[in-house]
Amino acid sequence: MTRELARRDFLKGSAAIAGAAAAGAFSCVEIAGAAPIEVPTVDKLSIKVLVDSSYDLFFKPKQANGVSIAPPARMPDFRRSLHNEWGLSLWLESEAAGIQRTLMLDYGYTPDVLLNNMELVGVDPAKIDALIVSHGHYDHFGGLNGFLDKFRDRLPADVKLYAGGEDNFCHRVSATPTKGQFTDFGTLDRRQLAAQRVTTVLCETPTVIAGHAFTTGKITRRSIERVLPNTWVEFSMKDGLGCNASHYLPAEMEGKIVPDEHIHEHATCFNVKDFGLVVISSCGHVGIVNSVKQAQEVSGIEKVHAIVGGFHLGPAPEDYLTEVVAEIKKLDPDVVVPMHCSGLNFVQEATAQMGDKVLVTTTGSRLSFGI
């Protein structure tokens, strides 16, 4: 699909969303503009891992190709510890021309773990400039409401949550052994966000955030990658909860429960001066290669400094995994930093193909770029 056709599709969708908003279906929602973005450049970037799926007390410092990873600090109170759980939350700090920006990307599975780790890592919510959610899986937004309950008054009065699109708010369910029966996997509730005075920005096209970062917008499926089986999704809205699918799906999809294609999962990206793109994929259901290529296309920057985050290759069959890693290698990143759902199988295969470009991290560690 050409950029012009994509833009027309988005404008059509935006009109549908705007109509729904005018009718009172949504509250506190903005639509990101469809015009091409001017990609910002930062001098430095750091990522603090607030929540990840593993915690290694003996983690040692690492450095490769302009990227360094520092281990978590030892806790001053031996009775307290960082906690890991299935999920991801990242604290992003950037600097450009002496100006600092702080973004929070995803919120882990539970508020208890997130709040515990925020305190022990030593981050200050008052410094946050914007919030980002990558997609509509509970292990990426489960801690959000608890975070807002505790820290909303320390955030900017006009704070915004940048979501990949309407699909992020759909109800997710998991299949059971009984055909046609599902278990609940939660819904990102825009009503709760509105009650917390948080404005949601739907970023179905690339969007600049806080003048330092940019999102990919909807990711084009252009590589050999496919969405591996995970959740199912319900395309419906009930009493303001759920998603309005009418602007991007055929009318007959309304109310259906179908395999999840993560239509509006997006990646968060930075262009680091003299180093290139840092592409952060929280889960990469739509394909990590697709995500990086989308970042290259919307930014006009080919050089990939780092590919970071969850790549959802833990459940990948061996032959498919080998093929995907080979495609990642072709992107020629300086480093690859797998987290969360990437899988030990990915770490092993990527290390076999890419050697010391693969850097494993842990909950509480700090990644630095542009050094």
C-alpha positions in Angstrom: 0.0 0.0 0.0 1.4 3.4 -0.9 1.7 6.2 1.7 -1.0 8.2 -0.2 -3.5 5.3 -0.1 -2.7 4.7 3.6 -3.3 8.4 4.2 -6.7 8.3 2.5 -7.7 5.2 4.5 -6.7 7.0 7.7 -8.6 10.1 6.8 -11.7 8.0 6.1 -11.3 6.3 9.4 -10.7 9.5 11.3 -13.9 10.9 10.0 -15.8 7.8 11.3 -14.1 8.2 14.7 -14.8 11.9 14.8 -18.5 11.2 14.1 -18.6 8.7 16.9 -17.0 11.1 19.3 -19.5 13.8 18.3 -22.2 11.4 19.1 -20.8 10.9 22.6 -19.5 7.4 22.2 -16.0 8.5 23.2 -14.6 11.0 25.7 -11.2 12.7 25.9 -10.0 11.3 22.6 -7.8 13.1 20.0 -6.9 11.8 16.6 -3.3 12.1 15.5 -2.8 14.1 12.2 -2.3 12.3 8.9 0.4 14.6 7.6 4.0 13.2 7.3 6.0 13.8 10.4 9.4 15.5 10.8 11.4 13.0 12.8 13.2 14.5 15.8 16.8 13.7 16.7 18.0 13.2 20.3 21.6 13.3 21.6 21.1 10.7 24.2 18.6 8.0 25.2 18.3 5.8 28.2 15.8 3.1 29.0 15.1 1.9 32.5 13.4 -1.5 32.7 10.7 -1.1 35.3 9.0 -4.5 34.7 10.1 -7.4 32.6 9.6 -11.2 32.8 12.9 -11.9 34.5 15.1 -10.6 37.3 18.8 -11.5 37.6 20.5 -10.6 40.9 23.9 -11.4 39.4 23.4 -9.4 36.2 26.7 -7.8 35.1 27.4 -4.6 33.0 27.5 -5.1 29.3 28.6 -2.9 26.4 28.5 -3.3 22.6 28.5 -1.0 19.6 27.6 2.2 21.4 25.1 0.7 23.8 25.7 0.0 27.5 23.6 -1.8 30.0 24.0 -1.2 33.7 22.7 -3.7 36.3 20.1 -2.8 38.9 21.4 -1.1 42.0 21.6 -3.1 45.1 18.6 -2.5 47.4 19.5 -0.4 50.5 16.8 -2.4 52.5 17.6 -6.1 52.2 13.9 -6.9 53.0 12.8 -5.4 49.7 13.4 -6.6 46.2 12.6 -5.8 42.6 9.8 -8.1 41.3 9.5 -9.6 37.8 6.3 -10.8 36.2 4.9 -11.5 32.8 4.6 -8.1 31.3 6.7 -5.0 30.3 7.1 -1.4 31.4 9.8 0.9 30.2 10.9 4.3 31.4 12.4 6.4 28.5 14.6 9.4 29.2 16.0 11.4 26.3 18.0 14.6 25.8 18.3 16.9 22.8 20.1 20.3 22.9 20.1 20.2 26.7 16.3 19.6 26.9 15.2 16.4 28.7 12.0 14.5 28.1 10.6 11.5 30.0 8.1 9.0 28.6 6.5 5.9 30.1 5.9 3.0 27.8 3.5 0.3 29.0 2.7 -0.6 32.6 3.2 -4.3 33.3 0.6 -6.8 34.5 -0.2 -5.5 38.0 0.1 -2.2 39.8 1.7 -3.8 42.9 4.8 -4.9 40.9 4.9 -1.7 38.9 4.7 0.7 41.9 7.2 -1.4 43.9 9.7 -1.3 41.1 9.3 2.3 40.3 10.1 3.2 43.9 13.2 0.9 44.0 14.5 1.9 40.6 14.1 5.5 41.7 12.1 7.2 39.0 10.1 10.4 39.5 6.6 10.4 38.0 6.6 14.3 38.2 9.1 14.2 35.3 6.8 12.4 32.9 5.9 14.3 29.7 3.7 11.7 28.1 2.4 8.2 28.4 2.4 5.5 25.7 0.6 2.1 25.4 1.8 -0.2 22.8 -1.3 -2.5 22.3 -4.3 -3.9 24.0 -2.9 -6.8 26.0 -3.4 -6.8 29.8 0.3 -7.5 30.5 1.1 -4.1 29.0 -1.7 -2.0 30.5 -2.7 -3.9 33.7 -0.7 -1.6 36.0 -1.9 1.7 34.4 -5.0 2.4 36.5 -3.1 1.7 39.8 -0.3 4.0 38.5 -2.8 6.8 37.8 -4.6 6.3 41.1 -1.3 7.0 42.9 0.4 9.5 40.7 -2.2 11.3 38.6 -1.8 14.6 40.6 2.0 14.6 39.9 1.5 14.3 36.2 0.9 17.2 33.8 -2.6 18.5 34.0 -3.0 17.9 30.3 -1.2 14.5 30.2 -1.9 12.4 27.1 -1.8 8.6 26.5 -0.7 7.8 23.0 -2.3 4.5 21.8 -1.8 2.8 18.5 -5.4 3.1 17.5 -9.0 2.1 18.2 -8.1 -1.6 18.2 -6.1 -1.1 21.5 -9.4 -0.7 23.3 -11.0 -3.9 22.1 -12.0 -6.7 24.5 -9.5 -9.5 24.5 -10.2 -13.2 25.4 -8.3 -16.4 25.5 -9.4 -19.7 23.9 -10.2 -22.7 26.1 -10.1 -26.4 25.1 -13.9 -26.1 24.5 -14.5 -24.7 21.0 -16.4 -21.4 21.2 -15.7 -20.8 24.9 -13.2 -18.2 26.1 -11.8 -16.7 29.2 -11.5 -13.0 29.8 -8.2 -11.2 29.2 -9.4 -7.7 30.0 -10.1 -4.4 28.2 -8.3 -1.1 28.3 -11.1 1.1 29.6 -11.2 4.6 28.0 -13.9 5.6 30.6 -11.4 5.1 33.4 -8.8 7.1 31.5 -11.3 9.9 31.0 -12.2 9.8 34.7 -8.5 10.3 35.5 -8.4 13.3 33.1 -6.1 11.6 30.7 -6.6 12.4 27.0 -6.1 9.5 24.7 -4.5 10.2 21.3 -5.2 7.5 18.6 -2.0 7.3 16.6 -3.0 5.3 13.6 -0.5 7.3 11.6 3.1 8.2 12.7 3.1 10.7 15.6 5.8 12.7 17.2 5.7 12.5 21.1 7.0 15.2 23.3 9.3 16.5 20.5 11.7 13.6 21.0 10.1 10.3 20.1 7.9 9.1 17.2 5.6 6.2 16.7 5.3 4.0 13.7 1.6 4.3 13.3 -0.2 1.2 11.8 2.5 -1.3 10.8 2.4 -2.6 7.2 2.7 -6.4 7.0 5.5 -6.7 4.4 7.9 -9.4 5.5 7.7 -13.2 5.8 6.4 -12.7 9.4 3.0 -13.8 10.6 1.0 -13.2 13.8 1.6 -16.2 16.0 -1.4 -17.6 17.9 -2.2 -15.6 21.0 -5.5 -14.0 22.1 -8.8 -13.5 20.4 -10.5 -10.2 20.1 -14.1 -9.0 20.3 -15.1 -6.2 18.0 -17.8 -4.5 19.9 -18.6 -1.6 22.3 -20.9 -2.0 25.3 -21.8 1.0 27.5 -18.6 2.8 26.3 -16.3 -0.2 27.0 -14.6 -1.9 24.1 -13.8 -0.7 20.5 -15.8 0.8 17.7 -14.7 -1.3 14.8 -16.9 0.3 12.1 -14.2 2.7 10.9 -11.7 0.1 9.9 -13.5 -3.2 9.5 -16.6 -4.4 7.5 -19.9 -3.9 9.3 -20.4 -7.6 9.6 -17.4 -7.9 11.9 -19.2 -5.9 14.6 -19.7 -8.2 17.6 -17.6 -11.0 16.3 -14.8 -12.8 18.3 -11.9 -13.6 16.0 -8.2 -14.4 16.2 -6.3 -11.3 17.2 -4.3 -9.6 14.4 -3.3 -6.5 16.5 -4.4 -4.1 13.8 -3.1 -1.0 15.7 -0.1 -2.3 17.6 2.6 0.3 17.2 6.3 0.7 18.0 8.0 3.7 19.8 11.2 5.0 18.1 14.0 7.5 18.6 16.6 8.8 16.2 19.8 9.0 18.1 22.3 11.5 16.6 25.2 9.8 14.8 23.9 6.3 15.7 20.5 5.9 14.0 17.1 4.4 14.9 16.2 2.8 18.2 13.0 0.8 17.6 11.2 -0.3 20.7 8.7 -3.1 20.1 6.8 -3.9 23.3 5.5 -7.2 21.9 6.0 -7.3 18.2 2.9 -9.4 17.4 2.8 -7.9 13.9 6.5 -8.8 13.3 9.6 -7.2 14.6 11.0 -6.9 11.0 7.8 -5.3 9.9 8.0 -2.9 12.8 11.6 -1.9 12.0 10.9 -1.5 8.3 7.9 0.7 9.2 10.1 2.9 11.3 12.6 3.2 8.5 9.9 4.1 6.0 8.2 6.8 8.1 11.4 8.4 9.2 13.4 8.1 6.0 16.3 6.8 8.1 17.9 3.4 7.1 20.5 3.0 9.9 19.2 0.8 12.7 21.1 1.4 15.9 19.1 -0.9 18.2 16.0 -3.2 18.2 14.7 -3.4 21.7 11.8 -5.0 23.5 9.4 -7.9 23.2 9.4 -9.8 19.8 6.8 -12.5 20.6 8.9 -15.3 19.2 8.8 -17.5 22.3 6.1 -19.7 20.7 7.8 -19.7 17.3 8.4 -23.0 15.5 12.2 -23.6 15.0 12.2 -23.2 11.2 10.2 -20.0 11.3 12.4 -18.6 14.1 15.5 -19.3 12.2 14.1 -17.5 9.2 12.9 -14.4 11.2 16.3 -14.1 12.9 18.0 -14.2 9.4 15.7 -11.3 8.4 16.6 -9.3 11.5 20.3 -9.9 10.7 19.7 -8.4 7.2 18.6 -5.1 8.9 22.2 -4.9 10.3 21.3 -3.4 13.7 24.2 -2.5 16.0 22.5 -4.4 18.8 19.4 -6.4 19.5 18.0 -6.3 23.0 15.3 -9.0 23.5 12.9 -8.7 26.5 9.6 -10.1 27.8 8.0 -12.4 25.2 11.0 -12.7 22.9 11.8 -16.2 24.3 15.0 -18.0 25.3 14.7 -19.8 21.9 15.1 -16.4 20.2 18.1 -15.4 22.4 19.8 -18.7 21.5 19.1 -18.5 17.8 19.9 -14.7 17.5 23.2 -15.3 19.4 24.1 -18.1 17.0 23.5 -15.9 14.0 24.5 -12.4 15.3 27.0 -13.1 18.1 27.7 -10.3 20.5 25.2 -8.0 18.9 22.6 -9.7 21.2 22.4 -8.1 24.6 20.2 -9.7 27.3 18.9 -7.4 30.0 16.9 -7.8 33.2 14.3 -6.0 35.3 15.8 -2.9 36.9 18.6 -2.5 34.5 19.4 0.7 32.5 20.2 0.8 28.8 22.1 3.8 27.5 22.3 4.9 23.8 24.4 7.6 22.2 27.5 7.1 24.4 
